[in-house]
Amino acid sequence: MTRNRTVIGGLALALAVCVATILAAPGGTAAAPPGVFVAAALEAPSAQGDKDVTRRAPDGRVVAVRPSSPRPAPAAVTALAARVGVSDRAAVLVAAAHLRPLARDFGARPDELVVRRVTRRADDVIVVFQQRWDKRPVLGAQIAVWLDGAGRLRAALGKASAAPHPGFPPMSGATLQRASAQGREAVARILSRGPARVRAATLSASLSGRRWFDPSLMSRDPASRAVPTALLKVTSPDGERWSVLSQVPTGRALVAWSLTPSIKRLVCDAQRSIPSNTDRGVRCGVGQPYSITRAEGQGPVGRSDVDQVFDYFGDTSDYYAGLGIDLTDLVGADYGDGQGKALRGTVRICQLLDCPYANAFWNGEQMAFGEGVSTDDITAHELSHGVTERLAPLTYLWEAGAINESLSDIFGELVDLGNGSADDTAANRWLLGEGSSLGPIRSLKDPTVFGDPDRMRSLLWSQDRNMLDSGGVHTNSGVGNKAAFLISDGGTFNGFTITGLGTTVTGELFESARLALPTGADYGLLAEALRASCTSLALPLADCAEVDKALKATEMDLQPASGFPAQAAVCDPGSTIGQSRGTDFTTTAGLSLDARSWRHDSTVTDFAYSKDGTGSAMGILRTPGAFSMTMSSPFTVPQGTTYFRMTHAYALVVGSLGLPLRAGYVSMEYSTNNGSTWRSAAGLSWVNGPNDLTRGGWSGSSGGWQTSRLNLSSLAGQQVRLRWTTHPSGLVPGAWWIDDFSVYTCVS
């Protein structure tokens, strides 16, 4: 199965995003006062006892429920629970009883769910339910209920479409004819992007079934209205097969994807020249800075760097095809040069004072290599950055960047271990870069050999306060790398003895986990994603126990020993949250963002570094002058102990030749006269407040997501507005991210 190659003409579907505005208070819910800001849940203490671990999609729908201990079968089916291990009928009835109270959280009604299949693994049973409307399945809408042999719930995972829908319209012969014609046209247009012109009349189309189609189930688009579609199979004369979804009754083709894995490779030789830049300057193609040296279907050309990269592109593509990913389609570049989408690479580039260039990189559209560094693992490493960028855009900064780098190391080495290359010796196993002109640069088996941490509390954890390595992305990748080694090969480490599960399972686990990570993920979230992956992949419980031991051995659930961003408690010991209101930046309602300096976008990678995956606001320090993000309306500070608490991150220093260059500083101010005058908030009572006391703000680097708490009690009864202000130095660019913030009371 391959991922969608092309979306045809966009989706003419109504997108809906629900944002609730609430004011939570003990004993009930009240309407929020006007003109404040969008409400959001405040951070809660860690789960205790038998509380469920629940994962949610950005729109709030549940996608996974995992009780901390198996949940007993509901009382109504207790007698059947004892037969789950031997009776499919009992398993279905017990699974349905578990799912009934959870269905609406997933976005479905119980009567919409029908049994799709029953699978047995060791002593466990997995019952998969399919969502159907008007007797037609909703594409991708399935919920798996995982039971143990006693009928207890281990987990429920999946997706459902919550949008309202009319009945499925009748499908006449004329409707099918229109759908078939437009489906053939859609595929013909895609195939004609190459050098050959393909006529729709040469393609055949047949009906595979009728489906409801909600794009949010198959992509990261927001929740949208499901539409009725005809699922068509379109076949070309040479046997290439495509699926097309055509809307009923219009016949309009909504989306088409290839059922035939494909690869297209183009490699250029820079012949030791210096490109004009690392963006368009390294492009490989017809009419591009570098002309094609070897293309798909062409034999070896006798230049080792060219031929090796060409082969390694193939090795990496084959590996990802085994994970259901069409690498050419996902990360290939089309420069409009008649070559279509292809994996493109330029080898033997040089840089000023650095020739041969001792590195390789992915620049967002293709790869570039210095001479002699085109090894299988380095090639797969860089291409994997492209995969992460497309599927789970982890920001290349601090801990999220370390996970990004670790994923590339892991998949680079998994490709290397599986392609049968001559240097895959026992001594080289889990070394990255062996055989290159650089020699090995990292070890996944023992990261400490190269000065990288192998667990969270290692003294090798990098603080990188001067941002010489984007917050330690290459160094701190060692934690994820060590976990991958232990999951695959096993071993005894940090008091745990782990039985390895092999490279195939390891790749599946990390690929599944990658899809669940928000842009600002930390290792704690990666650990939870890997645990959830065990469930979603239906691995035996014994295997999941080994994964859990590897995560505990590398201490992913713990904070680093040093360099961890400062955190502020929600309330002091002995008190709990009372009234609260705030925002998680799913919208910026109630905030004024200065377009010159502040940006909010929950989908664009560059501006969506987010702690919780729902977006943030980014203040850019680029040109002289102070620019602000401001609450558009005041709020009344309640009586009692009242706090303002925010999650934020700042990178206001850049390392240059070992010397830090300061980008400026950032500050918070408040007004009690609706913005007529503003005062610095630095003089109020803070936990993790401004660290630059001379200027009354924050400077340097936070090291990741920090929480800061401001005591507003001295302003009780007053109308207050807050604003966040950037103060660039003009020396180097900097950034300040604001994620969730809340104003709330704490009560004893």
N, C-alpha and C positions, 0 to 999 in steps of 0.2 A: 504494500500500500504506500502511495506517495502523497506528499502534501500538495495542496492546491497549487497548480502552476500559475493560473491567471484568473483574475476576477473580471468578468465581462461587463464593461460599461457601468460599473458601480451597482449598488443595491438600492433600488427605489423603495426603501422601507422606512417607516416612521420609527425613529429612535426615541426612546423615552428613558430619562434618568430621574429616579425619584429621590428627592432630598427632603427629609423630614426636619421640621423645626420644632424643638421641644424644650421644655425646661424641667429637668428631672428633680424631684424632691422626695424625701422620705414620705411614704404613705400615699403617693399618688402622682399624677402628671398634670401640669398646668401649662397654659399657653405661654410662649416666650414673650417678653415685652417687645414692642415694636422697635425696629431700627437697631437691633443689636448685631447678631451674627448667627450663622448657621450652627445648629446644635450638633455636638458630637459626644460620643461616650468618652469619659475620662479613663485613663489607664487604670486597670484594676489589678489587685494583688494576684500573685501566681495562683494557678488552680490548686485547690486543696481537696483532699479526700477522693471521692468518687465522681468529682465534677468532670463533665465531658470536655474533651479537646475538640473544638469546633473550628473548621476552616470555612471562610466565606469568600465568595466572589466579590469584586469591587462594588457591585450593585447591591450587596447585602444578602443575596441568596446563599444558603448553606450549600457547600459542595462536599463536605466530609464531617462525619461525627465519629469520634473514637473515644469510647468510655475508657477511663484510666484502668478499670477492671471490667471484665465481661459482665454485661447487664443481664440478669435473669429474664427468662421469658415472661411476658405478661400473664397474669393469673388465668385469663380465659383460655390459654393454650398450654398451661402447665403439663397437662396429661400428654399432650402431643410432643412436648419438648424432649421427652425421653426417647422418642422414636426418630428424631432428626437424623441420627447417624445411619439409619437403615431404610428410611422411607422418604422418597422425594416429596410425596404429598404432605407429609408432616413438616418437612423442611419448608415448603412453600407457605403453608398456613402459619407457621411460627414466624417466618421472615416477614410475612404480610402484617402480622400483629405488631412486630417491632417497628415496621416502617410507618404504620398508620398515623401515629402521633407526630412523626417527623416529616411526613410528606409535604405539608404546607411550608415548612422551613426551607425545603429544597425548591419550592415554587410549584408544586403539583398538588392535585386533589387525589385522595386515595383511589377513587373510582376511575381515574385516568391510567392507572398503572396495571399492566398485565405481565404475567411471567414470560420471560424470554428464554431463560435456560437455567439449569441447575448443574453446578460443577462441584465435584468432591475432590478434596486435596487432603490426604492423610485423614485425620479425624474431623476436619472442618468441612463445612458446606457453604458455597457461595450461591445465592439466589439472585439473579439479575432480572429487574423489572423494567419493562419498556413503557414509556409514556405514549399514549395514543389519544388522538382527538377524532371524533367522528369515525372511528374504526380505522384510522390511518396513523401510522407511526410518525412521531416527531423525530427527525433526523438528529442523532447524537444525544437524545434525551433518554438516558438510562440511569438507574440507581442500583448499585450492587449492595446486597445485604450479606454480611459475612457472619456466619454462626459457628460456634464450636459444637462439639458432639453432643453437648447437653442442651443445645438450643439457646445458648446465651449469645447476646450480641457482642461481637468483637468490633465491628465498624460498619458504617453505611457511607457509601461514597457515590458521587455521580452528579449529573446535571439534569435540570428539567426546565422547560419553558413556562414562564409564569404569565405571558402576555395573553390578553383576551383574544378570542378567535371566533369567527363565524363557522358555519358548517363547510365541509369540503364540497366545492361545486361539482356538478356532474361533468364528466369528461367525454365529450362527443368525438366522433371521428374527425371532425373539422378542427377541434382543439388539438388533438394529437398530431394532426398533419402540420398545423402551425408550429407546435412545439418542436417537432422533428426537423422542420425546415430551418427554424432559427437556431436549434442546437447544432446542426451541420454547419451553418454559417459561422457560428461562434468558433467552433473548432477550426474551420478553414481559415479564419482570420488569424488565429494563433499560429497555425502551421505556416502561413504565408509571410510571417515576419522574417523567415529565413530567406535564402537566395531563391528557393523554388516557390512558384505560385501554385497554390492548391485550390481547386474548385470544389465548392460544397457538393456539387452533383456527384463527385467521385467517392463521397463518404456515405456510409449507411448508418441509419439510426433505428433503434428499437426501444420500446418501453420496458423499463426494468421494474417500475412500481410507482406508487403515488406516495408522496411524503410531504409533511409539514416541514418548513425550513425556517429556523430561527438562527440568524448568523451568530448571535452571542454564544451559542452552544459549541460552535466550531471554531471560534476565533476569540480575540480579546476585545471585540467590539462591545459597546454597552448593550444592555438588554433591549430587544427590539421586538416588533410585532411579527409573529410567525405567519408565513404565507403558504398557501397550497401550491405544490409544485409537482411536475412530472419528472421522475428520475429516468434519464435516457442513457443508453449505451451507444456511443458513436464510434465507429471503426473505420480506419483508413485502409486503402488497398494493400498497404504493406504490413497490416496487422496491428498497428498501434491503436490502443483502446483508450477511450476517454469516457468520463461521466459528465453529464450536463444536467443541471437543475433548471427547468423552464417553468415559469409561473403559469398557473391555471386561473382563468381561461385565456389570458392574452397570448400565451406561448413565448413570452419574452425570456431569453436566456439570462439567468441571474449569475450563475457561476459554472465554470468548467474546470476539470482537473484531469490530468493524465493518469492512467492506470499502468503505464509502462515506465519503469525507471529509466532515466537517461542521463548521460553525461556529455558535456562539451567542454573541451580544454583548449586554451590558446596560451602559448608561452612565447615570450619575446626575450631577446638577448640584448642587454644594454651595452655589452662589450666594454665594460669598465668606464662608461661615461657617467657624468654627474647630471642627474635630472634637475630640471628647473625648480621643482618642489616635490613634496611627497604626496601631493594630491593628484591633479591632472597630469603633472609632469612625469609620472611613472606609468601612465596608461599604455596598455598593450592592445593593438588592434590596427585595422586598416585606417590610414589617415591620422593615426595617433602618434605621440612622440616616439614610440618604439614599434617597429613593424613585426608581424608575426613570424617567428622562426619555426615553430612546430604547431600544427593544428590537429584537431580531432580527425582520425582516419589516416594520418600520416605516420610513417615509420620513424625510427630514431634518426637524428640528424648528426650524431657524432660529437655533440658538445655536452659534456657530462652534466653541467648544471641544468641545461635545458631539458635533457632527457630524464634526469632524475626528478625534477619538479613535475614534469608531465606524468611520470609513473606514480609519484606520490599523490598527485591530485586524484588519480584513479583509485589508489588504495584508500584514501580518506573518503571518497565518494562511495566506494563499496561498503565501508564500515557504516556510514550513516544510512545507507540504503537498508541495512539490516535493522536499523532502529525506526524505519518507516519515514526517513527524511530524504527527499530528492535534493542533494546538495547543490547541483547546478541551478535548479529553480530557486532555492532558498537564498543563496549568496552569490550566484552568478551575476555578472554585469553585462548590460547591453548598452554600447556606446553609439548606437544608431549607425554602425559602420557596415551593416549588412550581414554581420556574423551572428546576430541574435544574442541571447543570454548565454554566457559561458563563464567557466572558471578561468580567470585570467591571471597571469603572473609574469613579472618582469624580473629576470635574473641578472646577476653580475652588475648591479648598480654600485656606484661609488658616491662618497660625499667628500666635501672639501676637507683635506687633511686626514681622510679616513678611506684609503683605497689599498687593498680590498676592504669593503665595508663589512664589518664583523657583526652583522645583525640581519634580522628579517622582520617584516611587519605587515599587518593587515590595515589598510587605510580607510576602511569603510566601504570599498567597492572592489578592490582586488588586492593581490599580494605582491610584495617586492622583496627581493633577496640580495644580500651581498654575495660575494663569491665564496663558494665552499661551505655555505651554511644551509644548503638545501637538503636537509635530511628528512626522513619520513616523519619523525616525531615533531620536528620544528614546523614542517609544512602543515601537518594535521593540527598542531597547536594554533597556528595563525588562522587557519580556516575555521577552527572552532571558535575563535573570537567573533568571526562573522556569524556563526550559528547562534551564539549567545546574544549578539547584538540584535538579531532578527526575532528570536523566540523569547528571550528574557533579558531585556536590556539593562543588565546590572551596571550601574555607574562605576566607571573606572577610578574609584576613589575610596581610600580607607578600607574598611572591612569588606564592603561590597565589591570593591576592586580586587581584593585578595581572593574572594570566591570566584570572581570572573577569571582571574589568572589561574587559579587552581583548576577550574573546569577545563581550561585549555591544556594545562599540563596533563590532566587525567586522560582526556580524549586523545591527545597527541600520543601518549604512551600506549593507550589501548590499541590505537591503529598500528603503532610500531610492533607491539607484541603479537599482533594477529596477521601481519602481512608476510611472514616468512623471510624477512631480510637477513642477509648474511651476518649482520652484527648483533643479532638477537641471541647473545650468549648469556649464560647464567650470570656472569660478572656484570653484564650491561643491563640486566633486567631492572626496570624501573629507574634507569638513568635517562635524563632528558638531554639530548644533544650529542650523544656519543657518535663519533664518526664525522662530526663537523669540524671545520677549521678552528672552532672555539674549544672543542672538547666538551665533556659533560658540564652542564651549568646548574643542574638541580638533581636531587635524588628524591623520589617519592617514597622509597623504602626507608631512608634515613635522612630527612631534610637537614638535620643538624650538621651533616658533613659539609654543607655549603653555608652554614651559619643561619639556617632558617629554623623557625620553631616547629616542633612536632606535636605540640599540644598548646592549649590556650594559656596555661599558666607558665609556659616556658620563659626563662629569662631572655631568650633570643627574640621574643616578640618585639617588633619594631614600632617605636612611637613615631619616628620620622616627623618630628615637629617642624622641621624646615621644608617639608614637602619635596625632598629630593627624589622620592619614589612614589609620588601621589598618595602618600600616607602609608607606605609600606606594602604596596600591592604585590610586589614580587617576593619579598621576604615572608610575609604572613600567609602566603599561599601554602606554606608548608603544612599547616594544620589540616586543610582539606586533602592535600596530597597524601599525608600519612594515613588519614582515614580510608582513602580509596585503596591504598596498598593493603591495609589490614582487612578490609572487606573482601578483597580479591584473594590474597595469599595467606591471610591469617598470621598468627604469631603471638608471642607473649610481650605485652607492652604496658607499662604503667599500672601493673597489678591485675591486668586482665589477660586471659588466654582466649584468643579468637580462632575459630575454625573458618578458613577462607571459603568463599562461595564461588570463586572463579571470575575471570575477566568478563565473561558474557553478562552475568547477573550484575556485576559492578557497573558496567556501562548502562544497562537498562535502568538501574536505580538512580544513577546520577542524571541521566537524560530526563527521566520522569520528574526528579526533584527540580531540575533547572527550570521547568515550565511553571513551577509554583512560586518562584522567588520574586519579590518586589525589587524595584531598582535599588533601594537602600538596604538590602538584606544584610544580616550579620550571620555569624556561624550558628547562633542559636536557632535562627529560622531555617538554615540549611539542615540542621539536625532534625527539626520537625518535618521538613519536606522529605528527607530520606526515610523517616519512619512512616510517613504517610504513603510514600512510594512502595514500601514493603506491602502495605495493605492493598493499594491499587493494583499492584502486579500480582496479587494473590500468592505471594511466596509462603512456603511453610512457616509455621510459627517458630520453629527451631532456627530457621535461617534469619528471620527478623530479629530473634534474640541475639544472634551473632552480630548483626548490623548495629544493634543497640549497644553491645559491648564495645564495638569499635568507636562509636560516637562518645561513649563515656571514657574510653581510654584516651582519646584525644581531647577530652574535656570541653566539647563544643557547647555544652549547656552552661558552662561557667564563663566568667569574665576574664579577660587577660590579666596577667599578674601586674602589668605596668602599661601605662599609656591608654587606659580605658577612659573614655569621655566621662566627665563628671555627671552624676545623676542626683536629682533632688526628689525626696519623698513627696508623695501627694499630700498626706497629712502627717503631722507628728504622731509619735506613739500615744495611744490612748484616745485618739479622735478618729472620726470617720467622715466621709464626704457627705455634705448636705446638698444644697442647691448647686447646680453647675450649668454652664453653657459655654460653647466654644465652637471651634471649627476643625475639620480634618482636611480642609482644602479640596473636597470634592467639588465645591464651588467657591467663589470669592465674594458671595453676597455679603453686603455690609462692610466691604473693604474697598478702598480706593488705591489702585496700583498705578504708580507712575510708570508710564510706558517706556520712558527713557532708561529706567533702571530696574523695574520689577517685572517679573514674568511669572505667569501661572499657566501650567499646561500639564495635565496628567497623562499625556500620551507621548509627547516628544521626549526622546531620551535625554537630550542635552539639558532640558529644564525640568526634569521629572525625578530628580534624586529624592526618593521618598522613603520614609521609615516604615509606613504601613501599606504602601502600594496604592494609595488613593490620591497622590499628588501632593505638591507643596508649592510655596512661592519662593522664587529665587531673586535675590537682590544682587545686581551685578555692579561691581566696582571697576569702572573702566575709564571714565573721564572725570576730570576735576568737577567738584560740585556735589552737594549733599542732596540725595533723592530719597523719598520716603514712601512707605506703604502705611496707610492710615485707616483706622476705624472710621467709617463714614458717619456714624451716629454715636452719641454718648450712651453710657449705661450707668445705672445707679449702683454704687458700691453698697452691698448689703451690710447690715450691722453684724458685728461678731467677727470671728477670725476669717478673713477673706483673702484668698490668694489668686494671683495670676501665675499660670505655669505654662511653659512652652517647650516644645522639642525643637531644637535648632542645631545647625552645623555651620561652621565657617572655615573657609580656606583663604586666609588673608596674608599668606606668606608664600613665596616661591623660592626654592633653592636654586642658586646660580653659581656654578664653579665653587660649590661648598659654602657660599655665603648667602644668608637669607635676605631677600628683598621684600619689603613690606608693602602690601597693597593698600594700606590705610586701616581704618577701624570702622566699627558699626556700633550703633547706640539705640537705646529706647528712650522715649520721652512721653510725658503725659500732659494733658490739659484738663483743667477744671472749669473752663469758660468756653467750651465748645470750639476750641481751636484758635481763639484770639491770641493766646500766648501759650507757649510750651515750656516745660521744665524737664531737666534731665532726671530720669528715674534712677540714676546711679546712687543718689543720696538716700533712697528708700532702703528698706531691709530686704536683702536678697539671700537666697541659697544658690550658689554657683552663678553669682551675678557678674558684672563687668570685671574683666581681669586687667584692663588698662586704666588704672585709677587716675592717671594724669589727665586723660581725655574723657574719662567717664564712659567707656564702652568696652567692646571686646576686640582683641587683635590676635594675630598669630593663627594657630590652627586648633580646632576643637578635637581633632583626632577621630571624628565621627559624630554620631548623634548624641548630643548633650541635652539634658533637661535643666532648666533654670526656673526658680520659683521666686516670685515677688510678693511681699506681704503688702496688701492694699488696706489693711485695717485702719490705718491712720487717715484714710480718705473716706471712711464710712459715711453714707448719706449724701455724698457729693456725686455730681454728674461727671463722669470721667471718659475721656477718649485716650487711646494709646496710639503711638506710631513708631515704626521701625525705620531707622535712617542710616543710609550708607554714606561714608566719608572717604572717597578714594584719595590715594596719594598721587596717582598718576604714574607711578613707577612701573607697576605690573598689574594685571587684572586680578580681581579676587571675587569671591562669591559668598553670600550668606543665604542659607536655606532656612525657611520657617515652615515647620510641619504642624502637627496638632498643637493647638493652644486652648486653654480653658480658663474661665473665671469661676471660682466656686468657693463655697464655705466649708469649713471643717467644724464639726460639732463633737463635743465630748460625750 
